[in-house]
Amino acid sequence: MSNIKTLPKRDEINSKDKWNLKLLFENDEAWESSYKKIESEIQIFSKYKGNAGESIDSFIEIITKDLEISREFDKLYAYAHLKSDEDKTNQNYTGIYQKALSLYTKISGITSFIIPEIQAIPDDVIKTYLEDKRLEGLRFYIDKIIRYKPHTLSTDIEEILAKTGEISNAPNQFFSMLDNADLSFGTIERDGETVELSHGNFITFLMHPDRALRKKAFFQYYKTYENHQQSISTALAYSVKKDCFYSDVRKYCSCRESSLFPDNIPDAVYDNLIDTVKKKLDPLFKYFDFRKKILGLSELHFYDTYVPIVKNINFNTNYEEAADICIKALSCLGQEYTDILKAGLEKTWVDRYENKGKRSGAYSSGCYDSPPYILMNFENSNINSLYTLIHEAGHSMHTYYSNKNQPYAYHQYTIFVAEVASTFNEALLSNYLMKYYENDPRMKAYILNREIDNIRATLFRQTMFAEFEKVIHEMSEKNISLTLDSITGEYYRLLKIYFGDSVIIDDALKLECLRIPHFYSSFYVYKYATGISASIALADRVIKNVKGAVENYTDFLKLGGSMFPLDELKLAGVDMTKPEAIEDAVNYFAGLVDTLMTVFEDIK
């Protein structure tokens, strides 16, 4: 009888494999003390109400205090959400996280008068204020506030809207708790042992050479979502309705415009991504047909699209080895960059392994006053874990440089540029591994296969996700009901377009749209596709030793949120307002497919 391999509990994980959150707060008591301090301090805003435009002194005092409270709260929130994500079944940290969210709602309500009052100040007065040297470092910050003037309501209504924050997060909270804490996917016999199927190892199962095992894992995984499909589709529908409510109330033309406005991204950038990718799907179909041929299959299903097409490559790298590979792959960025990253990966930044109740996936997070923490669910036998580590390291180094070089008001870069830093790192890793295995055609093909699959997942797949978000939001805006059938029906239609005739779309796959957490953060996923397009262009400049490429890139990392993202990318060396970057990324993908086919000839 085989042993059942289950996930360890949180307290069974070695301390060296956990992030060090004591750099945020020594313990829960210190967190609670900070909570009470902020709760007391925010009462001061009652004396500020109505005074934002009274004088330059009061104007500066209000903005300074607001930034100060925001910075203190960021630290409080970072600890709460990181501790909560360690184990979603830990009710103590669920409670702490909920307290943080409640405090955020309270702060938002109390300070909701600030932006309307600033926007009510006459333009000529604001212009005079901005000439004051004390505001020299805050001009872009204030300009962005003024920019929202057409979409900001009266002080009373803004206060009411601010108080809805916790309620509006309900669909996301429901999905997160169900998906991370309550759903169970059962166990599967694998390689002589019984293994608990989870979010963390699902893709690992799909990479297994045994097709029957891949198929079983696929349908077993989605059977769980089928059992909850009505509940999850309802949560997603109301998340979309929430988006529509806020965009309508704030007088945007659409939910998409509302989401793109903060980054000053034209609709054309979003539409250009979808249109360009959809016109250039042939290289993707060519790859799928080649994959089917190499695997010796008469039909290619989704559960056949992750397994490496180079057989009998048992990739196995432990965390320490993976961290060392990351440092070597990024050495072209300079000693300072790699020294900082090495210390972070080895000591304090990373929560390495999956445990029972831990949040699925991976991310980089923290605040202005903390390290850029990384949540991982590292698996030695999955090459994706190596790529995920270097991906999140890209985010973390972006955060590190932004925090070090920008004041608090500008430290937070936008998601639009965040995905550039992460996928840039992945491109350098692939370049490093291709050179490392230059004389080993089988390993070279294996890495090529991985790079192709990565771009497929990040450029083509995320573009499909972006179109899905656009479609379901437009449906809601037109008062078309978002039911289980309409949601999954639209998703199935897009699957047929983006996979063409090359892949058999099993009925269960249409439930995939019910398991994507990013769909609860509207119009987020397109940034993965634009990000990888920009990163391919920038990485190519570094790899080819273009003069100033490394300096331009590292200077870009230091910009934080001090400029709009399209302007930051232009300084780095790529213009995302034009279709060329997307076209070049697709052409790069096509070139990789051709190279893979050539390398396979050498293997034969």
URCOR-V626636 format. One record per residue. N is the residue number from 1. RES is the residue in one small letter. PHI is phi in radians with two decimals (NA if undefined). PSI is psi as a letter, one per 20 degrees, with the letter a starting at -180 (NA if undefined). D_FIRST is the distance of its C-alpha to the first C-alpha in Angstrom with 1 decimal. Layout:
BEGIN
N&RES&PHI&PSI&D_FIRST ; N&RES&PHI&PSI&D_FIRST
END
This chain:
BEGIN
1&m&NA&p&0.0 ; 2&s&-1.36&q&3.8 ; 3&n&-1.39&q&6.7 ; 4&i&-1.60&p&9.4 ; 5&k&-1.62&o&12.6 ; 6&t&-1.95&r&15.5 ; 7&l&-1.26&q&19.2 ; 8&p&-1.26&q&20.9 ; 9&k&-1.34&r&23.8 ; 10&r&-1.01&g&27.3 ; 11&d&-1.32&i&28.1 ; 12&e&-1.64&i&25.1 ; 13&i&-1.44&p&26.7 ; 14&n&-1.07&p&28.9 ; 15&s&-1.05&h&32.6 ; 16&k&-1.20&i&33.5 ; 17&d&-1.68&j&31.4 ; 18&k&-1.96&q&33.3 ; 19&w&-1.21&r&36.8 ; 20&n&-1.80&n&39.6 ; 21&l&-1.42&i&41.0 ; 22&k&-1.15&i&43.3 ; 23&l&-1.27&i&45.7 ; 24&l&-1.61&f&46.2 ; 25&f&-2.45&p&46.2 ; 26&e&-1.08&h&45.5 ; 27&n&-2.85&a&43.8 ; 28&d&-1.12&h&43.8 ; 29&e&-1.14&h&47.0 ; 30&a&-1.14&h&48.8 ; 31&w&-1.09&g&47.6 ; 32&e&-1.10&h&48.9 ; 33&s&-1.11&g&52.2 ; 34&s&-1.14&h&52.6 ; 35&y&-1.01&g&51.8 ; 36&k&-1.17&h&54.6 ; 37&k&-1.10&g&57.0 ; 38&i&-1.13&g&56.5 ; 39&e&-1.01&h&56.9 ; 40&s&-1.34&g&60.2 ; 41&e&-1.14&h&61.4 ; 42&i&-1.20&i&61.1 ; 43&q&-1.15&i&63.8 ; 44&i&-1.11&h&66.4 ; 45&f&-1.18&i&66.1 ; 46&s&-1.09&h&68.2 ; 47&k&-1.39&i&71.2 ; 48&y&-1.48&h&70.7 ; 49&k&-1.03&p&70.6 ; 50&g&1.56&j&73.7 ; 51&n&-1.96&j&74.6 ; 52&a&-1.02&h&72.8 ; 53&g&-1.76&j&76.0 ; 54&e&-1.18&g&78.4 ; 55&s&-2.83&r&78.7 ; 56&i&-1.09&h&77.1 ; 57&d&-1.15&g&76.3 ; 58&s&-1.17&h&74.4 ; 59&f&-1.03&g&72.7 ; 60&i&-1.16&g&71.3 ; 61&e&-1.09&g&70.4 ; 62&i&-1.17&g&68.4 ; 63&i&-1.11&g&66.5 ; 64&t&-1.08&g&65.8 ; 65&k&-1.16&h&64.5 ; 66&d&-1.09&g&62.3 ; 67&l&-1.16&h&60.7 ; 68&e&-1.10&g&60.3 ; 69&i&-1.14&g&58.5 ; 70&s&-1.05&g&56.3 ; 71&r&-1.14&g&55.3 ; 72&e&-1.13&g&54.5 ; 73&f&-1.20&h&52.4 ; 74&d&-0.95&g&50.5 ; 75&k&-1.15&g&49.2 ; 76&l&-1.07&g&48.3 ; 77&y&-1.15&g&46.5 ; 78&a&-1.00&g&44.6 ; 79&y&-1.08&g&43.1 ; 80&a&-1.09&g&42.2 ; 81&h&-1.33&h&40.4 ; 82&l&-1.20&g&38.6 ; 83&k&-1.14&h&37.3 ; 84&s&-1.12&h&36.4 ; 85&d&-1.30&i&34.4 ; 86&e&-1.08&h&32.4 ; 87&d&-2.78&o&30.6 ; 88&k&-1.17&i&31.7 ; 89&t&-1.56&i&30.3 ; 90&n&-1.39&o&32.6 ; 91&q&-1.20&h&35.5 ; 92&n&-1.07&g&37.9 ; 93&y&-1.40&h&38.0 ; 94&t&-1.10&g&38.0 ; 95&g&-1.14&g&41.1 ; 96&i&-1.09&g&42.6 ; 97&y&-1.11&g&42.1 ; 98&q&-1.14&h&43.8 ; 99&k&-1.10&g&46.6 ; 100&a&-1.10&g&47.2 ; 101&l&-1.11&g&47.4 ; 102&s&-1.12&g&49.8 ; 103&l&-1.15&h&51.9 ; 104&y&-1.06&g&52.0 ; 105&t&-1.07&g&53.3 ; 106&k&-1.14&g&55.9 ; 107&i&-1.07&g&57.0 ; 108&s&-1.04&h&57.3 ; 109&g&-1.19&g&59.5 ; 110&i&-1.16&h&61.7 ; 111&t&-1.68&j&62.3 ; 112&s&-1.12&i&62.5 ; 113&f&-1.30&h&66.3 ; 114&i&-1.10&g&66.4 ; 115&i&-1.12&g&65.8 ; 116&p&-1.02&h&68.2 ; 117&e&-1.21&h&70.8 ; 118&i&-1.11&g&70.5 ; 119&q&-1.24&h&70.8 ; 120&a&-1.43&i&73.8 ; 121&i&-1.20&p&75.7 ; 122&p&-0.96&q&78.4 ; 123&d&-0.99&h&77.7 ; 124&d&-1.19&h&80.7 ; 125&v&-1.24&g&79.7 ; 126&i&-1.03&g&76.1 ; 127&k&-1.05&g&77.7 ; 128&t&-1.15&g&79.8 ; 129&y&-1.00&g&76.9 ; 130&l&-1.20&i&74.9 ; 131&e&-1.43&i&77.8 ; 132&d&-1.23&p&77.2 ; 133&k&-1.07&h&75.8 ; 134&r&-1.16&i&73.5 ; 135&l&-1.81&j&71.5 ; 136&e&-0.97&h&71.5 ; 137&g&-1.52&j&67.8 ; 138&l&-2.13&j&67.0 ; 139&r&-1.15&g&69.0 ; 140&f&-1.14&h&66.2 ; 141&y&-1.03&g&64.2 ; 142&i&-1.27&h&67.2 ; 143&d&-1.01&h&67.9 ; 144&k&-1.17&h&64.4 ; 145&i&-1.15&g&65.2 ; 146&i&-1.08&h&68.5 ; 147&r&-1.05&h&66.8 ; 148&y&-1.43&j&64.9 ; 149&k&-0.89&g&68.2 ; 150&p&-1.16&i&68.1 ; 151&h&-2.00&j&64.6 ; 152&t&-1.91&p&65.3 ; 153&l&-1.76&a&66.5 ; 154&s&-1.12&r&68.7 ; 155&t&-1.01&g&67.7 ; 156&d&-1.12&g&66.9 ; 157&i&-1.22&h&64.7 ; 158&e&-1.08&h&62.9 ; 159&e&-1.14&g&62.2 ; 160&i&-1.13&g&60.8 ; 161&l&-1.08&h&58.6 ; 162&a&-1.07&h&57.3 ; 163&k&-1.30&i&56.2 ; 164&t&-1.51&i&54.1 ; 165&g&-0.94&g&51.8 ; 166&e&-1.17&h&49.1 ; 167&i&-1.17&g&49.2 ; 168&s&-1.14&i&49.1 ; 169&n&-1.49&i&45.9 ; 170&a&-1.01&g&44.1 ; 171&p&-1.01&g&42.6 ; 172&n&-1.13&g&41.1 ; 173&q&-1.11&g&39.9 ; 174&f&-1.05&g&38.3 ; 175&f&-1.09&g&36.4 ; 176&s&-1.07&g&35.4 ; 177&m&-1.18&g&33.9 ; 178&l&-1.10&g&32.2 ; 179&d&-1.24&h&30.8 ; 180&n&-1.72&h&29.8 ; 181&a&-1.97&h&29.0 ; 182&d&-1.71&h&28.2 ; 183&l&-1.22&p&26.5 ; 184&s&-2.22&p&22.7 ; 185&f&-1.88&j&21.2 ; 186&g&1.35&a&17.6 ; 187&t&-2.14&q&14.5 ; 188&i&-2.43&p&13.7 ; 189&e&-1.31&p&11.1 ; 190&r&-2.46&p&13.0 ; 191&d&0.90&l&12.9 ; 192&g&1.47&j&9.2 ; 193&e&-2.40&q&8.8 ; 194&t&-1.62&o&9.6 ; 195&v&-2.03&p&13.3 ; 196&e&-1.29&p&15.9 ; 197&l&-1.30&p&18.8 ; 198&s&-2.58&r&22.1 ; 199&h&-0.99&g&25.7 ; 200&g&-1.17&h&25.2 ; 201&n&-1.96&j&22.6 ; 202&f&-1.01&g&23.7 ; 203&i&-1.16&h&26.0 ; 204&t&-1.06&g&23.5 ; 205&f&-1.09&g&21.4 ; 206&l&-1.25&i&24.7 ; 207&m&-1.61&i&25.3 ; 208&h&-1.25&q&22.2 ; 209&p&-1.17&h&23.3 ; 210&d&-1.37&o&20.9 ; 211&r&-1.12&h&23.3 ; 212&a&-1.08&h&20.9 ; 213&l&-1.18&g&18.9 ; 214&r&-1.02&g&22.2 ; 215&k&-1.09&g&23.4 ; 216&k&-1.08&g&20.5 ; 217&a&-1.08&g&20.8 ; 218&f&-1.03&g&24.6 ; 219&f&-1.26&h&24.7 ; 220&q&-1.16&g&22.1 ; 221&y&-1.08&g&24.0 ; 222&y&-1.33&i&27.3 ; 223&k&-1.08&h&26.2 ; 224&t&-1.10&g&26.2 ; 225&y&-1.21&h&29.8 ; 226&e&-1.06&h&30.7 ; 227&n&-1.19&i&29.8 ; 228&h&-2.15&j&32.3 ; 229&q&-1.10&h&34.7 ; 230&q&-1.17&g&37.7 ; 231&s&-1.14&g&37.5 ; 232&i&-1.20&g&37.0 ; 233&s&-1.12&h&39.7 ; 234&t&-1.18&g&42.0 ; 235&a&-1.08&g&41.4 ; 236&l&-1.14&g&42.2 ; 237&a&-1.06&g&45.3 ; 238&y&-1.33&h&46.6 ; 239&s&-1.16&g&46.0 ; 240&v&-1.14&g&48.2 ; 241&k&-1.06&h&50.7 ; 242&k&-1.06&g&50.9 ; 243&d&-1.04&g&51.7 ; 244&c&-1.14&h&54.4 ; 245&f&-1.05&g&55.9 ; 246&y&-1.20&h&56.4 ; 247&s&-1.18&h&57.8 ; 248&d&-1.21&g&60.2 ; 249&v&-1.08&h&61.4 ; 250&r&-1.57&j&62.0 ; 251&k&1.14&k&63.9 ; 252&y&-1.58&q&61.8 ; 253&c&-1.27&h&62.1 ; 254&s&-2.81&r&58.3 ; 255&c&-1.09&h&55.0 ; 256&r&-1.13&g&54.7 ; 257&e&-1.03&g&58.1 ; 258&s&-1.05&h&57.1 ; 259&s&-1.35&h&54.1 ; 260&l&-1.43&h&55.9 ; 261&f&-1.02&g&59.0 ; 262&p&-0.99&h&57.8 ; 263&d&-1.58&j&57.2 ; 264&n&1.01&l&60.4 ; 265&i&-1.69&p&58.4 ; 266&p&-1.18&q&60.4 ; 267&d&-0.95&h&58.7 ; 268&a&-1.05&h&59.6 ; 269&v&-1.14&g&57.0 ; 270&y&-1.14&g&54.2 ; 271&d&-1.16&h&55.7 ; 272&n&-1.07&h&56.3 ; 273&l&-1.03&g&52.6 ; 274&i&-1.10&g&51.5 ; 275&d&-1.09&g&54.4 ; 276&t&-1.16&g&54.0 ; 277&v&-1.13&g&50.2 ; 278&k&-1.15&h&50.5 ; 279&k&-1.37&i&53.3 ; 280&k&-2.17&l&51.2 ; 281&l&-1.50&i&47.9 ; 282&d&-1.01&g&48.4 ; 283&p&-1.06&h&46.8 ; 284&l&-1.17&g&43.7 ; 285&f&-1.12&h&43.6 ; 286&k&-1.06&g&44.4 ; 287&y&-1.13&g&41.3 ; 288&f&-1.06&g&39.1 ; 289&d&-1.13&h&40.5 ; 290&f&-1.15&g&40.0 ; 291&r&-1.02&g&36.3 ; 292&k&-1.04&g&35.8 ; 293&k&-1.12&g&37.5 ; 294&i&-1.16&h&35.6 ; 295&l&-1.35&i&32.2 ; 296&g&1.23&k&33.4 ; 297&l&-1.85&q&33.0 ; 298&s&-1.46&h&35.3 ; 299&e&-2.40&q&34.8 ; 300&l&-1.86&p&33.9 ; 301&h&-1.87&r&32.1 ; 302&f&-0.99&h&31.8 ; 303&y&-1.26&j&28.2 ; 304&d&-1.80&j&29.5 ; 305&t&-1.66&i&32.1 ; 306&y&-1.96&h&30.0 ; 307&v&-1.10&p&28.1 ; 308&p&-1.03&p&30.1 ; 309&i&-1.47&i&32.1 ; 310&v&-1.67&o&32.1 ; 311&k&-1.44&q&28.9 ; 312&n&1.06&k&26.9 ; 313&i&-1.82&o&28.3 ; 314&n&-1.67&n&25.7 ; 315&f&-1.21&p&27.7 ; 316&n&-2.59&o&26.6 ; 317&t&-2.40&p&29.0 ; 318&n&-1.32&r&28.5 ; 319&y&-1.02&g&30.8 ; 320&e&-1.07&g&33.4 ; 321&e&-1.16&g&33.7 ; 322&a&-1.09&g&34.0 ; 323&a&-1.08&g&36.8 ; 324&d&-1.14&g&38.6 ; 325&i&-1.08&g&38.5 ; 326&c&-1.02&g&40.0 ; 327&i&-1.09&g&42.8 ; 328&k&-1.15&g&43.7 ; 329&a&-1.14&h&43.6 ; 330&l&-1.75&j&46.0 ; 331&s&-1.08&h&48.3 ; 332&c&-1.15&i&51.0 ; 333&l&-1.52&i&51.6 ; 334&g&1.88&q&53.0 ; 335&q&-1.11&g&52.3 ; 336&e&-1.04&g&52.8 ; 337&y&-1.01&g&50.2 ; 338&t&-1.25&h&47.5 ; 339&d&-1.12&g&48.3 ; 340&i&-1.11&g&48.0 ; 341&l&-1.14&g&44.7 ; 342&k&-1.00&g&43.2 ; 343&a&-1.11&g&44.0 ; 344&g&-1.17&g&42.5 ; 345&l&-1.20&h&39.2 ; 346&e&-1.44&h&38.7 ; 347&k&-2.05&f&39.8 ; 348&t&-2.10&i&40.4 ; 349&w&-1.44&h&39.9 ; 350&v&-1.84&p&36.2 ; 351&d&-1.71&o&33.3 ; 352&r&-1.45&g&30.7 ; 353&y&-2.03&q&27.1 ; 354&e&-1.25&q&25.4 ; 355&n&-2.41&r&24.6 ; 356&k&-1.01&p&23.8 ; 357&g&1.52&i&27.0 ; 358&k&-1.22&q&28.8 ; 359&r&-1.01&p&31.1 ; 360&s&-1.30&r&29.8 ; 361&g&1.38&b&31.7 ; 362&a&-2.72&q&34.2 ; 363&y&-2.85&r&37.8 ; 364&s&-2.00&p&40.6 ; 365&s&-2.69&r&42.5 ; 366&g&2.68&b&44.8 ; 367&c&-2.67&a&48.5 ; 368&y&-1.06&h&51.8 ; 369&d&-1.89&k&51.3 ; 370&s&-2.40&r&47.7 ; 371&p&-1.14&r&45.8 ; 372&p&-1.47&n&44.4 ; 373&y&-1.12&q&40.8 ; 374&i&-2.19&p&37.9 ; 375&l&-1.66&p&34.7 ; 376&m&-2.26&r&31.9 ; 377&n&-2.28&m&28.2 ; 378&f&-1.16&p&27.9 ; 379&e&-2.21&p&25.0 ; 380&n&-1.02&h&25.4 ; 381&s&-1.55&j&24.2 ; 382&n&-2.00&o&26.5 ; 383&i&-1.07&h&30.1 ; 384&n&-1.08&h&31.2 ; 385&s&-1.15&h&30.5 ; 386&l&-1.09&g&33.1 ; 387&y&-1.17&h&35.5 ; 388&t&-1.11&h&34.9 ; 389&l&-1.09&g&35.7 ; 390&i&-1.26&h&39.0 ; 391&h&-1.09&g&39.7 ; 392&e&-1.19&h&39.6 ; 393&a&-1.10&h&41.4 ; 394&g&-1.08&g&44.2 ; 395&h&-1.04&g&44.5 ; 396&s&-1.15&h&44.5 ; 397&m&-1.23&h&47.2 ; 398&h&-1.06&g&49.2 ; 399&t&-1.10&g&49.0 ; 400&y&-1.01&g&49.9 ; 401&y&-1.18&h&52.9 ; 402&s&-1.12&g&54.1 ; 403&n&-1.10&h&53.9 ; 404&k&-1.28&h&55.7 ; 405&n&-1.89&i&58.5 ; 406&q&-2.15&q&59.1 ; 407&p&-1.19&r&60.3 ; 408&y&-0.93&g&58.1 ; 409&a&-1.03&h&59.9 ; 410&y&-2.10&j&58.7 ; 411&h&-1.25&h&55.5 ; 412&q&-1.51&o&53.2 ; 413&y&-1.34&r&53.0 ; 414&t&-1.49&q&52.1 ; 415&i&-1.08&h&48.9 ; 416&f&-0.99&g&50.9 ; 417&v&-1.58&h&51.3 ; 418&a&-1.03&g&48.0 ; 419&e&-1.27&i&46.0 ; 420&v&-1.26&g&48.4 ; 421&a&-1.07&h&47.5 ; 422&s&-1.29&g&43.8 ; 423&t&-1.33&h&43.8 ; 424&f&-1.01&g&46.5 ; 425&n&-1.08&h&44.1 ; 426&e&-1.10&h&41.5 ; 427&a&-1.09&g&44.3 ; 428&l&-1.19&h&45.1 ; 429&l&-1.13&g&41.5 ; 430&s&-1.08&g&41.3 ; 431&n&-1.07&g&44.6 ; 432&y&-1.11&g&43.4 ; 433&l&-1.18&h&40.2 ; 434&m&-1.09&h&42.2 ; 435&k&-1.25&h&44.6 ; 436&y&-1.06&h&41.9 ; 437&y&-1.83&k&40.3 ; 438&e&-1.00&h&43.7 ; 439&n&-1.70&j&43.3 ; 440&d&-2.15&n&39.7 ; 441&p&-1.04&h&40.0 ; 442&r&-1.21&g&36.3 ; 443&m&-1.20&h&35.8 ; 444&k&-1.08&g&39.1 ; 445&a&-1.13&h&38.0 ; 446&y&-1.08&g&34.7 ; 447&i&-1.22&g&36.9 ; 448&l&-1.01&g&39.4 ; 449&n&-1.01&g&36.7 ; 450&r&-1.13&g&35.5 ; 451&e&-1.15&g&39.2 ; 452&i&-1.08&g&39.9 ; 453&d&-1.14&h&36.9 ; 454&n&-1.15&g&38.0 ; 455&i&-1.18&h&41.5 ; 456&r&-1.01&g&40.3 ; 457&a&-1.28&h&38.3 ; 458&t&-1.62&h&41.2 ; 459&l&-1.60&g&44.3 ; 460&f&-1.27&g&43.6 ; 461&r&-1.13&g&40.8 ; 462&q&-1.21&h&42.5 ; 463&t&-1.16&h&45.8 ; 464&m&-1.08&g&44.2 ; 465&f&-1.02&g&43.0 ; 466&a&-1.09&g&46.6 ; 467&e&-1.17&h&48.0 ; 468&f&-1.05&g&45.7 ; 469&e&-1.05&g&46.9 ; 470&k&-1.04&g&50.4 ; 471&v&-1.14&g&50.1 ; 472&i&-1.24&h&48.5 ; 473&h&-1.24&h&51.0 ; 474&e&-1.15&h&53.9 ; 475&m&-1.06&g&52.6 ; 476&s&-1.14&h&52.7 ; 477&e&-1.12&h&56.1 ; 478&k&-1.66&j&57.4 ; 479&n&1.08&k&56.1 ; 480&i&-1.53&p&53.6 ; 481&s&-1.08&p&50.7 ; 482&l&-1.70&n&47.4 ; 483&t&-1.79&r&45.0 ; 484&l&-0.96&g&41.4 ; 485&d&-1.18&g&42.8 ; 486&s&-1.25&h&45.6 ; 487&i&-1.17&g&43.4 ; 488&t&-1.22&h&40.6 ; 489&g&-1.13&g&43.2 ; 490&e&-1.15&h&45.1 ; 491&y&-1.15&g&41.9 ; 492&y&-1.08&h&41.0 ; 493&r&-1.06&g&44.6 ; 494&l&-1.22&h&44.3 ; 495&l&-1.00&g&41.0 ; 496&k&-1.12&h&42.8 ; 497&i&-1.25&g&45.6 ; 498&y&-1.39&i&43.7 ; 499&f&-1.85&i&41.2 ; 500&g&1.02&b&43.9 ; 501&d&-1.61&j&43.0 ; 502&s&-1.41&h&40.6 ; 503&v&-2.23&p&37.5 ; 504&i&-1.34&p&36.3 ; 505&i&-1.62&o&36.2 ; 506&d&-1.16&q&33.4 ; 507&d&-1.00&h&34.5 ; 508&a&-1.11&h&31.8 ; 509&l&-1.17&h&33.3 ; 510&k&-1.13&i&36.4 ; 511&l&-1.38&i&34.4 ; 512&e&-0.99&h&34.2 ; 513&c&-1.12&i&37.5 ; 514&l&-1.56&i&35.9 ; 515&r&-2.08&j&33.6 ; 516&i&-1.64&o&36.2 ; 517&p&-1.03&h&37.3 ; 518&h&-1.13&i&40.5 ; 519&f&-1.19&i&41.9 ; 520&y&-1.62&j&42.7 ; 521&s&-2.13&n&45.0 ; 522&s&-1.00&p&47.4 ; 523&f&0.94&l&48.6 ; 524&y&-1.73&g&46.5 ; 525&v&-1.18&h&44.4 ; 526&y&-1.08&h&47.4 ; 527&k&-1.21&h&47.9 ; 528&y&-1.12&g&44.8 ; 529&a&-1.24&g&46.4 ; 530&t&-1.18&h&49.9 ; 531&g&-1.10&g&48.4 ; 532&i&-1.22&h&46.6 ; 533&s&-1.13&g&49.8 ; 534&a&-1.16&g&51.9 ; 535&s&-1.19&h&49.4 ; 536&i&-1.07&g&49.4 ; 537&a&-1.15&g&53.2 ; 538&l&-1.24&h&53.3 ; 539&a&-1.13&h&50.6 ; 540&d&-1.06&h&52.5 ; 541&r&-1.12&g&55.7 ; 542&v&-1.22&g&53.9 ; 543&i&-1.07&h&52.3 ; 544&k&-1.49&j&55.6 ; 545&n&1.01&k&57.4 ; 546&v&-1.07&p&59.8 ; 547&k&-0.98&p&62.4 ; 548&g&1.43&j&61.6 ; 549&a&-1.12&g&58.2 ; 550&v&-1.14&g&56.2 ; 551&e&-1.10&g&58.9 ; 552&n&-1.08&h&59.1 ; 553&y&-1.21&g&55.4 ; 554&t&-1.18&h&55.2 ; 555&d&-1.12&h&58.3 ; 556&f&-1.05&g&56.6 ; 557&l&-1.10&h&53.7 ; 558&k&-1.50&i&56.4 ; 559&l&-1.32&h&58.0 ; 560&g&0.98&c&55.6 ; 561&g&-1.94&k&57.2 ; 562&s&-1.41&i&60.8 ; 563&m&-2.51&r&61.3 ; 564&f&-1.22&q&60.1 ; 565&p&-1.05&h&57.0 ; 566&l&-1.10&h&58.8 ; 567&d&-1.23&h&61.5 ; 568&e&-1.09&g&59.1 ; 569&l&-1.18&h&57.4 ; 570&k&-1.09&h&60.9 ; 571&l&-1.15&h&61.6 ; 572&a&-1.26&h&58.3 ; 573&g&2.22&j&59.4 ; 574&v&-2.48&q&58.1 ; 575&d&-1.92&o&59.8 ; 576&m&-1.52&j&57.3 ; 577&t&-1.45&i&60.2 ; 578&k&-1.93&q&60.5 ; 579&p&-1.27&i&58.2 ; 580&e&-1.02&h&58.2 ; 581&a&-1.10&g&55.3 ; 582&i&-1.19&g&53.0 ; 583&e&-1.05&g&54.3 ; 584&d&-1.11&h&53.8 ; 585&a&-1.15&g&50.2 ; 586&v&-1.15&g&49.5 ; 587&n&-1.13&h&51.5 ; 588&y&-1.08&g&49.4 ; 589&f&-1.04&g&46.3 ; 590&a&-1.06&h&47.9 ; 591&g&-1.12&h&48.8 ; 592&l&-1.10&g&45.2 ; 593&v&-1.07&g&44.0 ; 594&d&-1.10&g&46.8 ; 595&t&-1.11&g&45.9 ; 596&l&-1.03&g&42.2 ; 597&m&-1.11&h&43.3 ; 598&t&-1.19&g&45.6 ; 599&v&-1.07&h&43.0 ; 600&f&-1.13&h&40.7 ; 601&e&-1.14&h&43.7 ; 602&d&-1.16&h&43.6 ; 603&i&-1.10&h&39.8 ; 604&k&-1.17&NA&40.6
END
